[in-house]
Amino acid sequence: MYGAAFEQGVSPDELLMDQPVEIRIDERTVWRPGDVESPTNQPMSVRDGLVYSKNTITAQVMQRVGPARVAKVAHDMGVRQSKLDAVPSLALGTSPVTLKEMVGAYGTIVNSGNFIEPVLVTRIESRDHGVVAEFRPKAGEPGLTTNAAQTLLDVMRGVVERGTGAAIRSRYGLKGDLAGKTGTTQDYTDGWFILMHPQLVAGAWVGFNDSRITMGNWGQGARSALPIVGEFFQQSLRSHAIDPQVEFAIPRPRPQPPPQQQRREEDPLRNIFNNVFGRILRQLQ
């Protein structure tokens, strides 16, 4: 949905009000999406709406984009087997999808908007290691405009830097250029987490086949699914399967040193000169 919004020209820095939302479905039904915490009734950027998984902001973006467009973009990005109901609540993941589809769609984001169908079996060998059959990925198909894909990727960097997926940095100590998204369905039935690196996309789903079984607070994607992906990425880095120095095509902002550190890094001789002669000048005045 956010990718579709960026395609339509919505800016990540546009401000919306974090306030109660009511969306009329029909004459009898009104949808009132909410969050775990009450709305702040303060402005919030579209970027932070995604970073902090704010349903009130997401629902407003859905109103701008429209469910039909969101379903079309999701299909183009890789959700092609599961049926998506083109209703406003689609913005919050009310239509079930498979993990394979989700990882494929996030791969589209990393591939600058081009969808490449994931291949589960790459080669079949005989018992004497002869190659019986070999399968290669098909050519990429347009799924999202390059600009929208890169904007979406940059926004989802914030999820692991300061948002709902920050444990990837703090708990698992993963370095490098990363972006991702947590997901939690209603009543904590399902937990999701998908993490993107320029060389690897990995995702995890935690839940039960029976949706009546819920997991309580442990069903939050950051608590149930994120640890699986975090440990998988740790092993991938340790085995050198991925390079922590590789970065996405869109430059990421570099953190600025705090003011005290900046002062320490100034020329010490210049500081002494300024202090001494500054004191003399003040005395002469």
C-alpha positions in Angstrom: 0.0 0.0 0.0 2.8 2.4 0.8 4.5 1.5 -2.4 1.3 2.3 -4.3 1.1 5.6 -2.5 4.6 6.6 -3.4 3.9 5.8 -7.0 1.0 8.3 -6.8 3.3 11.0 -5.6 2.6 10.8 -1.8 5.7 12.1 0.0 7.1 10.1 3.0 7.4 13.5 4.8 3.7 14.4 4.4 2.0 14.9 7.7 -1.2 13.2 8.7 -3.1 13.4 12.0 -2.7 10.4 14.3 -6.3 10.5 15.3 -9.3 8.1 15.3 -10.4 7.1 11.8 -13.8 6.0 10.6 -14.2 4.5 7.2 -17.7 3.7 6.0 -17.9 0.4 4.2 -21.6 0.4 3.5 -24.8 1.7 5.0 -24.5 -0.6 8.1 -20.8 -1.0 8.4 -18.1 1.5 9.6 -14.5 0.4 9.9 -12.6 1.9 12.9 -9.0 0.8 12.8 -7.0 1.2 16.0 -3.6 0.6 17.5 -2.4 -0.9 20.8 -1.9 2.6 22.1 -4.4 5.4 21.9 -4.0 8.0 19.1 -1.8 11.0 20.1 -3.9 13.5 18.1 -0.6 14.9 16.9 0.7 15.2 13.3 2.8 12.2 12.2 4.6 11.8 8.9 3.7 9.0 6.5 7.3 7.7 7.0 6.7 7.3 10.7 3.3 5.8 10.1 5.1 2.9 8.4 8.2 2.8 10.7 6.0 2.6 13.9 3.2 0.5 12.3 0.5 3.1 13.0 -2.8 1.8 11.8 -4.5 5.2 12.0 -2.0 6.6 9.5 -2.0 3.5 7.3 -5.8 3.7 7.0 -5.7 7.3 5.9 -3.1 6.4 3.3 -5.3 3.6 2.1 -8.2 6.1 1.6 -5.9 8.1 -0.7 -4.7 5.2 -2.7 -7.8 3.0 -2.9 -8.1 -0.8 -2.2 -8.3 -1.8 -5.9 -5.0 -0.1 -6.7 -3.3 -1.6 -3.6 -4.4 -5.1 -4.7 -3.1 -4.5 -8.2 0.3 -3.3 -7.0 0.6 -6.3 -4.6 -0.1 -8.7 -7.4 2.5 -7.0 -9.7 5.0 -7.2 -6.8 4.5 -10.9 -6.3 1.4 -11.7 -4.4 -0.1 -13.8 -7.2 -1.5 -17.0 -5.8 -3.4 -15.7 -2.8 -6.7 -13.8 -3.4 -6.7 -10.3 -2.1 -10.0 -8.7 -1.1 -10.0 -5.1 -2.4 -11.4 -3.6 0.8 -10.0 -0.8 3.0 -8.8 -3.3 5.7 -6.5 -4.8 3.1 -4.1 -2.1 4.3 -3.7 -3.9 7.6 -3.2 -7.4 6.1 -6.7 -8.9 6.4 -6.2 -11.1 3.3 -4.1 -14.2 4.0 -0.9 -14.6 1.9 1.9 -17.1 1.9 5.4 -16.4 3.2 6.8 -17.2 -0.3 4.7 -14.5 -1.8 5.7 -12.0 0.9 9.4 -12.7 0.5 9.0 -12.5 -3.3 7.3 -9.1 -3.0 10.0 -7.7 -0.8 12.5 -9.0 -3.3 10.8 -6.8 -5.8 11.6 -3.8 -3.5 15.3 -4.7 -3.3 15.4 -5.3 -7.1 14.4 -1.7 -7.8 10.8 -2.6 -8.5 11.4 -5.7 -10.7 9.6 -8.9 -9.6 11.6 -12.2 -10.0 9.6 -15.3 -9.2 11.4 -17.2 -6.4 12.8 -20.6 -7.4 12.6 -23.3 -4.7 14.4 -26.0 -6.5 17.4 -24.9 -8.5 18.8 -28.3 -9.6 17.9 -32.0 -9.5 20.9 -34.5 -9.4 21.1 -38.2 -9.8 22.7 -40.4 -7.2 26.1 -40.1 -8.9 25.7 -36.3 -8.9 24.8 -36.0 -12.5 22.5 -33.0 -13.3 19.1 -34.3 -14.3 17.4 -30.9 -14.5 18.3 -27.3 -13.7 16.0 -24.4 -13.1 16.8 -20.7 -13.4 14.8 -17.7 -12.4 12.7 -16.1 -15.1 13.4 -12.6 -16.3 12.2 -9.9 -14.0 8.8 -8.3 -14.5 7.9 -4.7 -13.6 6.2 -4.6 -10.2 6.7 -1.2 -8.9 8.4 1.9 -10.3 12.1 2.3 -9.4 11.5 5.6 -7.6 8.7 4.2 -5.5 10.6 1.0 -4.7 13.7 3.0 -3.6 11.6 5.4 -1.6 9.8 2.5 0.1 13.1 0.8 0.8 14.6 3.9 2.4 11.5 4.4 4.6 11.8 0.8 5.8 15.4 1.4 6.8 13.8 3.3 9.7 12.0 0.2 10.9 15.2 -1.4 11.9 17.0 1.8 13.0 14.3 3.2 15.3 11.0 1.5 14.7 9.3 -1.8 15.5 12.2 -3.9 14.2 15.0 -2.1 16.1 15.8 -5.3 17.9 17.6 -6.4 14.8 20.3 -3.9 15.7 20.1 -3.8 19.5 19.6 -7.5 20.2 21.2 -9.3 17.3 23.9 -6.7 16.6 23.4 -6.8 12.8 25.4 -4.3 10.9 25.2 -3.1 7.3 22.5 -1.6 5.2 19.2 -3.2 6.3 15.5 -2.5 5.9 12.5 -4.5 7.0 9.0 -4.7 8.4 7.2 -6.3 11.3 3.6 -7.5 11.1 1.0 -8.5 13.7 -2.5 -9.6 12.8 -5.6 -8.9 14.8 -5.8 -10.6 18.2 -2.1 -11.6 17.8 -3.0 -14.6 15.6 0.0 -14.2 13.3 3.5 -12.7 13.7 5.6 -11.6 10.7 9.0 -10.2 10.1 10.8 -9.7 6.8 14.4 -8.3 6.5 16.1 -7.0 3.4 19.8 -6.8 2.5 21.2 -6.0 -0.9 22.1 -9.7 -1.3 19.4 -11.4 0.7 15.8 -11.2 1.6 14.5 -13.4 4.5 11.2 -13.7 6.2 9.4 -15.6 8.9 5.8 -16.3 9.8 4.7 -17.6 13.2 1.2 -18.7 13.9 -1.2 -21.6 13.8 -3.3 -23.1 10.9 -6.3 -22.5 13.1 -6.8 -18.8 13.4 -8.8 -19.3 16.6 -5.6 -20.0 18.4 -3.8 -16.8 19.4 -0.5 -16.1 21.0 -1.2 -13.1 23.2 1.6 -10.4 23.3 4.0 -13.0 22.1 2.2 -12.9 18.7 3.8 -9.5 18.0 6.0 -9.9 14.9 8.9 -8.3 16.7 8.7 -10.9 19.5 7.8 -14.1 17.5 9.1 -13.8 14.0 11.9 -11.3 14.2 14.2 -13.6 16.3 14.1 -16.3 13.6 15.2 -13.9 10.9 17.7 -12.3 13.2 19.5 -15.5 13.9 19.3 -16.5 10.3 21.0 -13.3 9.3 23.6 -13.7 12.0 24.6 -17.1 10.5 24.5 -15.7 7.0 27.0 -13.0 8.0 29.2 -15.3 10.0 29.5 -17.7 7.0 30.2 -14.8 4.7 27.2 -15.7 2.6 26.4 -11.9 2.5 28.7 -8.9 2.7 27.9 -6.3 5.4 29.7 -3.7 3.3 27.3 -3.9 0.3 24.7 -1.1 0.3 21.4 -0.5 -1.5 21.4 1.7 -4.6 19.7 4.6 -2.8 22.2 6.3 -0.5 21.4 6.1 3.2 21.8 9.1 5.5 25.0 9.1 7.6 24.5 9.8 11.3 26.0 13.1 12.4 28.3 13.1 15.5 26.8 14.8 18.6 27.8 18.4 19.2 30.1 17.4 22.1 32.0 15.0 19.8 32.2 17.6 17.1 33.8 20.0 19.6 36.3 17.3 20.7 37.3 16.7 17.0 38.1 20.4 16.5 41.8 21.5 16.3 43.0 21.7 19.9 45.7 24.4 19.1 43.0 26.6 17.7 40.9 26.2 20.8 43.9 27.2 23.0 44.6 30.2 20.8 41.0 31.3 20.9 40.8 30.9 24.7 44.0 32.7 25.5 43.6 35.6 23.1 39.9 35.9 23.7 40.6 36.4 27.4 43.2 39.1 26.7 40.8 40.9 24.4 38.1 40.9 27.0 40.5 42.3 29.6 41.5 45.1 27.2 37.9 46.0 26.6 
